[in-house]
Amino acid sequence: MNLQQFFNKEGYDISEKLYWDKYITIWESWYRGKVRKFHTYYIYNGATKVKMEKKSLQGGKKVSEDWADLIFNEKVIINLKNSEDTENLNKILKQNNAIVVINQGVEKSFALGTGALVVSVQDIEQEENILDVTNSKIKLEFVECKKIIPLTWENQQITECAFVTTKHKKGQKYIYVAMHVLNEQGNYVIKNYMFKGKYSSFVEASEEEKEGFIAKFDTKSNIPWFGILKPNICNNIDTETPFGISVYGNSIDVLKGLDTAYDGLDNETTLGRRRVFVAEEMLTYDSGEEKMVFDPNDISVYRLPKGFNKDSMIEHDSPDLRTDKYSSAVDYQLMLLSLKCGFGKERYKFDGGSIQTATGVISENSDMFRTLKKHELIVESALVTVIKAIADAST
C-alpha cells in the first residue's frame, strides 16, 4: 500500500497534492542551490564534450532566510491577557525551542510555498478507553510542504488536513499519518495511523510496535491544532489550490541569470590567471646538479609544444581580466532578485567579492516594509491559531 491508496481507502482524493509535487520539487532544488539540468552542463572543446558544474550563489536560500529573519526572530514577543498564562505559554514555547522551530519553519515555507506548525500532546497514558494526560507534554513541530496533504479547503483556506511524518527506530522506518478532521459537532478529531516501510510501499505496524500509540484523539474544540504558513502572494499557477507559491516562484529566470553571471566571474578569474610556457628541455633535469630547472608542482608553468626554437624558451600569457564587467552583471542580477522577491532594489549588493545585506533603515514607504507587513498577516494568523491550540491542549 502507498499513500495514495491509503487515502483513497479512507475516502479522500489527494490528486491535488500529487499534482502540486512537481512545483515543490522545482522550488526545493533551487532552495538547495543545485539544479541538475541547469548547474550541470557540457562544453564541446573540439574533440569531446566536457562536463561542467556551474557555481551557485544560493539565491533561493538567501531570499527565504532573510524573509524568515525579518518576520520571526528573537525580538518577537507573545503576550496573553493574563500574566500567568503568558508565563506558562512561554515555558511551553521554550521547551519546544519555538523560536528556532518557527523561524526555520517560515524559511522553508517561503522557499517551498507552504508549511505548517502542528500542535500535539505527547506521553498520554491510556487505560482501556480512558486517557490520562497528567504526565503529558505539549509538542510544537513544523511540517514541511512535501508532508502536508490538504483534505478540505475553501477559498485557499485549509480546514481539514493530514500530516505525514517519519521516525526511525532500531533501523526501521515508521510512517505516521495524523488526520485533523471535523466531527459532526464541529470539533476537531485527530486520527493517527502508524505504518512501517517506504512511502511507495508500507504495511500497518504491529500491535506490539504500536504500544503507547493513541489511534484517535478528540480535541473537543473547533480550533484547529495546526497553522498554515505561506507567503502572502497570489498563486498565479493555480488560483484554486490551497498550496502557496514560493517567494521566488516567479524569479527562477533571475536565479538562473544570477548563477550564470557568478559562474562567469569565477571562470574569468580561473581561466585568466597568469601562465608561463617553457620549452621541453627546461623541464628536464639539470646535467650538473641533477635537479629540475622548474618545480614540477608549479601549476603556472606549462610545456611548450614541439617546434619552438631556443629564442622562445620562455613565453608568458597574462590576459586582461574582465572581472569588472562580470561583477556588474552579478550586481544587476542581485538587484532584479531583490526587486522580484519584494525587498525593493537596494537589499543586496555585490561589494568586494561577496554578497552584503544593505544596512539602510527600513522606512514605512519602502517596498520592503510594505511587503513585510503583507507577509506578516498570514504568519500572524497561523501563530494566533497555534497559540489557541496550545491553550486548548493545556486545559
Number of C-alpha atoms within 10 A of each C-alpha: 14 13 16 17 15 12 15 12 10 9 10 14 17 16 12 14 21 12 10 15 13 11 15 21 13 15 23 21 14 23 22 14 20 18 17 11 7 12 18 13 13 12 10 9 8 6 6 9 11 10 10 11 13 17 20 20 19 16 23 26 19 16 22 23 18 14 24 21 14 13 18 21 14 9 9 9 8 12 12 11 7 8 10 10 13 14 14 13 19 16 12 18 18 12 13 16 13 18 16 14 15 22 21 19 25 30 27 27 27 30 32 31 28 25 27 25 22 19 20 18 15 14 15 15 16 13 7 6 6 8 12 12 16 9 9 14 17 17 17 23 17 23 21 21 24 19 16 19 24 23 21 17 14 10 9 14 13 19 17 18 20 19 21 19 15 15 11 10 7 5 7 10 16 21 20 16 19 19 21 25 19 20 13 6 9 12 17 23 22 24 16 17 18 22 21 20 16 16 16 10 12 18 14 15 15 11 9 8 13 14 8 12 17 18 12 13 15 14 18 14 16 15 17 25 24 29 23 27 30 27 29 21 15 10 19 11 13 12 12 12 19 22 27 27 27 29 25 28 25 15 18 16 11 19 23 18 19 26 22 22 24 22 20 20 23 16 14 16 13 11 11 16 13 13 16 16 17 20 20 14 13 15 17 14 13 13 8 6 8 9 12 13 13 14 11 12 7 9 9 13 19 18 14 18 10 8 7 13 8 9 7 11 14 16 14 12 12 10 11 10 15 13 16 10 12 19 19 15 20 25 20 19 24 24 21 21 27 23 18 17 21 19 23 19 20 16 19 23 20 18 12 8 9 9 15 12 13 12 9 8 8 12 10 10 8 14 15 22 17 16 18 18 13 14 18 16 12 16 20 15 13 18 18 13 18 23 19 15 22 23 14 16 20 15 6
